[in-house]
């Protein structure tokens, strides 16, 4: 067994207290939040799959899947169904 010398440095971050968010307009308060993207991302992470592997498994590109998780792109119904099946997520959620 060999010994490798390691040098570590730690730094601490001081966070500023979060400012209160402004009140929602009438238009914004009526919007519903799509939790599907978040559920897919969390499930992918829990199953220890990276974006590239999952994208290859469902037949899409890693860029498309990444943008979908960020809310910047919409995936086709077929790809979403493959995602649900691959990640074992029920497509019939309340």
C-alpha positions as a printed NumPy array, in Angstrom:
array([[  0.   ,   0.   ,   0.   ],
       [  1.411,   3.379,  -0.901],
       [  0.778,   6.708,   0.732],
       [ -0.167,   9.717,  -1.355],
       [  0.1  ,  13.095,   0.288],
       [ -3.011,  15.188,  -0.205],
       [ -3.401,  18.896,   0.42 ],
       [ -6.922,  20.153,   1.061],
       [ -8.206,  23.649,   1.529],
       [-11.637,  24.565,   2.738],
       [-13.385,  27.837,   2.228],
       [-16.628,  28.977,   3.719],
       [-19.326,  30.852,   1.896],
       [-21.451,  33.443,   3.612],
       [-24.893,  33.619,   2.107],
       [-26.976,  36.728,   2.081],
       [-30.488,  36.392,   3.341],
       [-32.964,  35.859,   0.519],
       [-35.101,  38.861,  -0.278],
       [-38.836,  38.506,  -0.321],
       [-40.228,  37.815,  -3.76 ],
       [-42.595,  40.397,  -5.212],
       [-46.308,  39.693,  -5.165],
       [-47.599,  37.725,  -8.147],
       [-49.65 ,  39.455, -10.768],
       [-53.14 ,  38.137, -11.516],
       [-51.81 ,  36.539, -14.728],
       [-48.947,  34.777, -12.943],
       [-50.974,  33.498,  -9.99 ],
       [-53.311,  31.549, -12.289],
       [-50.504,  29.578, -13.913],
       [-50.056,  25.926, -12.97 ],
       [-46.601,  24.514, -12.43 ],
       [-45.617,  21.449, -14.467],
       [-43.976,  19.08 , -12.013],
       [-43.353,  16.4  , -14.649],
       [-39.961,  17.837, -15.567],
       [-38.885,  17.866, -11.94 ],
       [-40.141,  14.325, -11.32 ],
       [-38.268,  13.024, -14.363],
       [-35.041,  14.761, -13.316],
       [-35.228,  13.589,  -9.685],
       [-36.047,  10.022, -10.726],
       [-33.156,  10.017, -13.219],
       [-30.771,  11.161, -10.507],
       [-32.077,   8.612,  -7.983],
       [-31.555,   5.843, -10.522],
       [-28.008,   7.16 , -11.064],
       [-28.512,   7.771, -14.779],
       [-26.786,  10.621, -16.528],
       [-28.551,  12.676, -19.204],
       [-26.58 ,  11.08 , -22.062],
       [-27.392,   7.5  , -21.028],
       [-31.084,   8.205, -20.469],
       [-31.357,  10.116, -23.756],
       [-29.867,   7.145, -25.624],
       [-32.252,   4.769, -23.84 ],
       [-35.347,   6.715, -24.927],
       [-34.192,   7.734, -28.401],
       [-33.589,  11.448, -28.061],
       [-30.548,  13.685, -27.763],
       [-28.893,  14.615, -24.485],
       [-29.284,  18.28 , -25.38 ],
       [-33.051,  17.899, -25.873],
       [-33.452,  16.011, -22.606],
       [-31.362,  18.542, -20.71 ],
       [-33.341,  21.445, -22.152],
       [-36.586,  19.636, -21.284],
       [-35.492,  19.245, -17.662],
       [-34.652,  22.977, -17.556],
       [-38.022,  23.91 , -19.055],
       [-36.532,  25.227, -22.295],
       [-37.894,  22.578, -24.655],
       [-40.889,  20.282, -25.095],
       [-40.464,  16.58 , -25.878],
       [-42.802,  14.595, -28.093],
       [-45.499,  12.415, -26.56 ],
       [-43.666,   9.28 , -27.713],
       [-40.4  ,  10.301, -26.03 ],
       [-42.229,  11.225, -22.822],
       [-43.946,   7.824, -22.794],
       [-40.551,   6.121, -23.216],
       [-39.172,   8.237, -20.36 ],
       [-42.031,   7.203, -18.076],
       [-41.571,   3.548, -18.99 ],
       [-37.764,   3.592, -18.655],
       [-37.814,   5.439, -15.326],
       [-40.818,   3.421, -14.103],
       [-42.933,   6.506, -13.489],
       [-46.711,   6.259, -13.622],
       [-48.01 ,   8.408, -16.471],
       [-51.372,   8.696, -14.663],
       [-50.624,  11.097, -11.843],
       [-53.051,  13.213,  -9.855]])
